Amino acid sequence: MRRQVQVWIRAGCIVVAILMAATLFFDAYEIGKVNFVPYVFHRLEHFFYYGGMAFLIACGLGRRWFWIVLLAVPLIGALDEWHQFYTPGRSSSVYDWLTDVLGTLVAVFLYYRATRVREGKVER
């Protein structure tokens, strides 16, 4: 029973991350209409959104496959910035993408450390 619950939780994490990625592309024009946050908050928004997506995918795939997250999430961020370049009302920036990558790296590091601590391989 416990194994089945873990499988469903992992699958749920992957589904939520996919929905997060899809939202970036399908609601891009609508987001451009309402997203007028200050510069610093815009960076935090990128950091936590992509960090959250990376953490969810890492939880879904497990520690053995977490390196896929380090490739997939920055690629999604790059595609999003490229897509924003052609979307009216939106702007693209390499700095936004770098913030996405930083959020990804921090999230994967935290996931990796948390799973090692849980298994007792690292002292707290």
N, C-alpha and C positions, 0 to 999 in steps of 0.2 A: 504494500500500500504506500509506504513512504517513497519508494522509487517512482511510482506513478505520479505522486504529487510533485516530485522534483522535475519530472519530465514536463508536466503541464506548466509549472512555473517557468521553466526555461523556455518553453515554446511561447508562453505569454510575453516574456521579455523580448523575444525576437519579433513577435507581431507588433508590439508597441513601438519598437525601434523602426520597423518598416513603415508604420503609420506616421511616425515623426518625419522620416525622410520623404515620404510621399507628400506630406503637408507642405514641405518646402517648395515643391515644384507646382502643385496644383492650386495653391492659394497665394502664389507669389504676387499677383496683381492686387489682390485684396489686402495683403499685408502691407504693401506699399502705400495704400491709402490711409492706414490708421497708425502706422508705426513711426511716430515722431518722438522717440526717446532721445535724451541727451547722449552725447558721444561716449562717455564713460559707461553708461548703462547699456548702450548698444554693444560694447565689447563684452560686458558681463553676460549679456543675453546670448551672444555667440558662444562664449566659454561654457556656460552652464547647459545650453541646449545641446551642443555637440558632445560635451562631457557626459551628459545624461544619456545620450544616444549610445555613446561608446560603452558606458557602464552597463547598460541594458544588453547590448550585444555580447559583451564579455560574460555577463551572467548567463546568457542563453547558450553560448558556445562552450563555456568552461575554460579553465586555465590552460588546457592543452592547446587550444586553438585561439588564444587571445591575440596572437600576432595578426590574425585576419582583421581584427578590429583596427589595428594600426595602419592597415592598408585601405580598408573599406570606408571608414568614417572620413578621413581626409579627402578621399576621392569624392565622396558625396558632397563635402564642403566645397571642393573645387568646382564640381558640376553646378552646385547652387550659385556660386559666384559668377560662373560663366552664364548661367541662365538669367541671373539678375542684370547682367550687362545688356540684355536684349528686352528686358521687361520695363515698360514705361512706369515712371515713378520710383524706380529702384536704382541703386548704384552698386557697383561691385568694387571690391578692394582686396588687394593681396593681404593687407593687414587683417581684414576680417577672416580670411582663410588661415592666416598664421594663428589667430586667436582660436579658430576651430581646432587646429592641430594641437595647440597647447592644452585645450580642454580635453582632447582625446588622450594625450599623454598622461595628464594628471589622473584622469578617470581610470585608465588601464593600470597605472601604478598603484592607485588606491585599491583597485580590485585585486591585483596580484598580492599586495601586502595583506589584505584582509583574508584572503583564502589561505595564505601561508600561516598566518597567526591562528586561524581556525583549525588548521591541521596540526598545530603545535610545532612547526618547523622554525619559528622565529619567536624569540622572547618578546614579551610586550613591553 
